[in-house]
Amino acid sequence: MRNLDDLLAEGVSGRRVLVRADLNVPLDKQTGEITDDGRIRAVLPTLSALVQAGAKVVVCSHLGRPKGAPDPQFSLRPVAGRLGELLGAPVHFAEDTVGDSARSTVAELADGQVALLENLRFNKGETSKDDAERGAFADQLAALGDVYVDDAFGAVHRKHASVHDVPARLPHVAGRLVLREVEVLSRLTGDPERPYVVVLGGSKVSDKLAVIEALLPTVDRLLIGGGMCFTFLKAQGHEVGTSLLEAEMVDTCRNLMERAPGKIMLPVDVVAADAFAPDAAHDTVPADGIPSHRLGLDIGPETVAGFAAALSQAKTIFWNGPMGVFEMAAFANGTRGVAEAITKADAFSVVGGGDSAAAVRALGLDESSFGHISTGGGASLEYLEGKTLPGIAALEN
């Protein structure tokens, strides 16, 4: 892939550079304020380099899941304000994506200035499965730039107009974030230094089944926590009470454990509560002794210690998915304990985006203690599964 340094060497002063960023940040439902600006910060190195080189920078992104039409709750306007604060200069905001406001906003940009277009997904063509409809929108979007930079790793697994079709219409390069993500994940899929330990959490086995299938032959240990662990515990014949359970996946989990005896490590104790609530009564119980009326909301301290021991031996670590409901203080200790164990290991560690990255920031952990924090949860997993990612393939063409 050609990258940002190749483009900068050619010169971008006065040129309109269309940057696909991933600014899909969480917003407070009551105030509309950004609650985690990690994804905005992640694209700053690329944007700052373009600004300093005198480019007219046109940023586009999605936010949330609007239904192909304008929806005020998914507006990128708050993001424009925060991006301007971080860049130290105002960011011009277009009220639409490819309409009159977008065209006039881009036309009025001076060298070294930045504009942010309104949410890409306010347009049906962005996510359309119809090639012609998606292509027509890509034509309009591409008309706003002279060259294209993809720095939205969190979206490269989507065959969307701004990711897959625009690069076919403009000279294109990978931004610094995308290049770094590919370099890091390539280390995990190539010949990782061993022992290679993977920690998987999150809600559902079905969401992680493909990556488990792909990783199981190559990892040395696979540590499983989060809501998905209860389907594995059920497969071992244990009572899981009212814990999250995918009954249709029990046989699959049993098969995975039989295929790799001793490789999959499950919780030995869990924090079980009376209800899914921050103030629910709760106790730590053995993983094979969850009361029938309770649900597990976190891994227990013995499990944290066991996982930490396995991680202390690792030379390469990949972590994707929290160990419990970390948003509630009573059920955050498992995620915190495992995350801290990862930071103490003498290993190259990768946090696989999504809720894991959010947990690192929410729990106040030092981001620099990890080797790399990915910005793309789904994209990271699909890369490790060996899938062709449409956005990466478009940049390679």
N, C-alpha and C positions, 0 to 999 in steps of 0.2 A: 504493500500500500504506500502511495505517496502520502506524505504527512505535512503538518503545518510548517515545519522548517523548510521543506522544499518550496512551499508557496511563498514564504517570507523571502527566500533567496531570490525568487523571481521579481518580487516587489508588488506591494498591494496598495501603495499610496494612491488615493483617489478612486480606487476600485470598490464596487459594492460587493461585500463578502457576506453571503447568506450562511448563517451558522445555525445548524439544527442543534439545539441544546435540550437537555432534560431538566426542565424547571418545574416538574410535577411535585411541588412541595405540599406538605400538609397545611391546611388552614383551620384555624379555630372556627367552629360552626357558629358561634355566637358573635364573635368580633370580626371575623374575616382576616385576622392577623396570621402571619406565617409562624408556625410553631417549631419548625426545624428548617434552617436555611442551608443545610449541608449540600444539597444538589446545586444551589446557586453558587456556593463557594467553589464547588468542584470544577465549574466551567470558567472560573476567573482567569486561570493562566492562559487559556486560549484567547479569551476576549481581550485581556490586557495586552497581549502581544500584538494583536491586530490593531488595537487602538494606537499603541505606540508607533506602529509602522504606518499610520496614516490612512488606514482603511475606513470606508464607510460601512459600519458593521450592522447587519440586519439580522436580528436574532428571532428565531421562531421555536415554539415549543407547544406541547399539549399540557393540560392540567385536568386531572380527574376524568370522568367519563360522561361528558355531555352527549346528547342524542343527535349530534350533527346539526345543531342550531344554537344560536347565542343563548347563554344562560348566565345571568349575572353572578351566581354563586361560584362559577368556574372561571371567572375573568382573571387574566394575568396582570391586571393593573397593580395589585399589591406587590407582585414580583418585580415589576418595573421600578417601583419605589425602592425596594430593598437592593436590587441590582445596582441602582444608581448610587446608593450609599456605599456599597462595597467597592465600586469602581472609582468613587470620588468625583463623579460628574453626572449630570442629569441624563437619564435614559428617556428618549422620546418614545411615547406610546401611541401605537396605531389602534384605532377603535375597531378595526376589522383585520382580517388576515390578508386578503388579496383584493380588497375593494378600493374605493376612492381614498379612504383615510390611509390605508397602507401605501398606496402609490404616492400620495402627496407627502407623507411622512418620510418615505425613503428619498424622494426627489429633493427634499429640503435639507438632507443630511450634509454636514460639512465633513471634510477629512478628519478622521479621528473621533467622530461621534458615533453613538450607538442608538439604535431604535429596536424596540421590541414589538412584534406583531401580536395581535390578539390570538387567543387559543386556536390552535390548528383544528381541533376537533369540533369547532363551531361550524365546520364545513363537512358535509357528508363525503366529499371526495377524498378526504384524508384517510379514512379507514375503510373505504369501499372495497368490496371484493371484486367489483367489476373493473377490469383493466382500463376500459375507456373512460369511465367516470373518474377513476383515480388519476389517470393520465392527464385528463383535462384540468384537474385541480393542480397537478404538478406543473403543467405548462404555465399557469397563472403565478404560481409561487416562484418558479425558476426565473420568471421575467423580472423579479425584484432583485436579482443578483447577477454578478458577472462571473462569480466563482462560488463553489459550495464547500463548506467545512462541516463534517459530521462530528460533533462532540457529545452526542447523546447516546452513550453506551446503554443506558437503561431502556432504549427503544430499538436497538438494532435487531432484536429478534422479531420485530413486527414488519410485515410487508405493507407499510403505509406509504402514502405519496411522498411525504417529506423525508422519508428514510430510504426508500427503495427506488422511487421513480425520478426524483429530482436529480440525483447524481448522474443519471443517464442523459440529462439535458444540459449539464454544466460541467466545466472542469472541476474535479473534486479531490479532496484530500481528507485524511483523518486528523481530527484535532488531538491535542495533547492527552486529553482524558481517555479517548477511545484507544489511542496508541498504547498508553500505559496499561489499560485494562487487558488488551490482547496480549501484551508482553507477559503480564503477570499470570493470566490464566493458561498461557502456553506452557509455563513452568510446571503447572499442575497436571497438564495432560501429556507432557513429554516424558521426562525422566526425573520425577521429583526425588529429592534427597529423602532417604528413609531413616527411621520409620515415618510413614505418611499416615496421619490420623485425621479423620473427617468427623466433625460434629454436626449432626442434623437435628433440627427441632422444627417448631411450627405446628400447625393444627392437624394436617391430614397426610397420611401415608400416600394417598393417591396423587397429591401434588408433587411428591418427591420420589415416586416409584421409579421413574425413568432415570433419574440421576443415581439412585441407589443401585439399579441394575448396571449402570455404566461404571460406577466406582467400585462396586464390590470386588471384582477380580483384581483391582489394582491397589486398593488401600491395605494398610496393615491392621488398622482398627477403625471401626465405625461406631461412634457413640451416639445413641439416639435418646433424645429427651423431648420436651414439649408435648402437646396434645397427641401427636402421632405415636408416642411410646405406648399408649394404652391399647392400641390395636395389636402391637407386638406382645404386650403382656397377656392379652386375651388369647393370643395364639399359643402362649405357653401354658394356658389352662387356668390363668388366675382370674379372680373376681376383680372387676374394675369399677363396680358401683355405677354411678351415673356419669362417669367420665366420658369425654369425647371418644366415640368409637365408630369406626367404619367396619361394620360387620361383614360387608362383602369383601374386605381386604384381609380378613383373618387368615384364610388359607394361603394367600400370597405371602404374608409375613412369615408364616410357618415354613413355607418353602424356601424363603430367603435365608432363614436361620439354619435350615438343614443343609443348604448348599454351601454355607460358609461357617462351619462349626467353630465357635470360639472367636470369630472375628467381630461379630456384632455384640456390642456391650449395651445392656439395658439398665434402667434404674433399679436399685435395690430398695429404695425407700422414696416415698412421695409425700407432698403436703396435700392432704385431703380436706376439703371444706364442705360445709353444709349447703352452700349456695355460691353462685358465680357473682360475688360482690366483694368490694374492698374490705368491708367490715365483717365478713362472714366468719363464724366460728370455724377453727381449723386446727389440725394436729398433724404431726409427722407420723406416718404409719409405714410398715413394711410394704413393699410393692406387691407382695402376695397376700396382703391382709387389708385391702381397701374396703371399708364398710359399704354395704350395699346401698345405703342412702346418701353416700358422699361422692364427690367428684374430685379428681386430682387436678391441681392447678399449678403445681411446680414440682421439680425434682427435690429430693431431700438432701440433708447434709452428708449422709454416707455416700450417696451417689455422686455428689459434688467432689468429695474426697477421692473416690474411685476414678472419676473422669479426670481429675487433676493429676493423679498419678500416671494415667495413660498419656496425658498431654505432656507431662514433664519429660517423657522419653522421646517425644517426637522431634523430628527435624523439619517436617513440613506439615502445616495444619491448614485445613479449610473448614470454616464454620459458617453454616447457614441455618438460621431459625432460632428463636429464643427457646429457653428451656422451660419457661412457664409464662404466666400472665404478668410480664414484667411491668406493665402499666400500673398494676396495683402493688403497693409497697410490700404487702404481706407475702406476695408471691413472686418477688423479684430476686430473691437470694440465689436461686439456682442459676439464673442467667448471669448475675453478677459474679458468682463464684467461678463459673466456667470461663467467663470472659477474662477474669483476673488471672486464672491459671494459664490461659493462652498467652497473656502478656509476659508471664514469668518464664515461659518455655524458651529454651535456646533453639528457636525454630523460625523458619520463614512462615509467617501467618497471613492468611487471607480471610477477611470477613466478607461473606458473599452477599452484601447488599441487603435491600429490603428491610424487614423488621430487625435483622441483626445489627445493621448499621444504625438504625433508629435507636436501638437499645443501648449501643455504645454511648451515644450522645445523651440519651435520656438519663442514663445512670451516672453521667459525669465522668466517664472513663477517659483516659488520655488516648486520643486517637493515634498519636505518634508511636504508641507502644505496640501497635499492630503493623505488620509488614505492609499491608494494603487493605483499604476498606473500599470495596466495590460499590459503584453507584447503581448497579443493575442486578437485582435479585433474580428475576426470571431469565434475563439475558445470560447471567453468570452460569446458572444451572444448565441452560440449553447448550452453552459453549462446552461445559464439562461433559454433557451427554454426547457430544460429537455432532450435534446438528449443524446444518448450514444456516447461518444467521443472515437474513436478507440484507440488512444494512452493511454488514461486513463484506458480503459478496459484491454488493454494489460498489463499494470503495475499491475493491480489488480489480474490478473490471476496467 
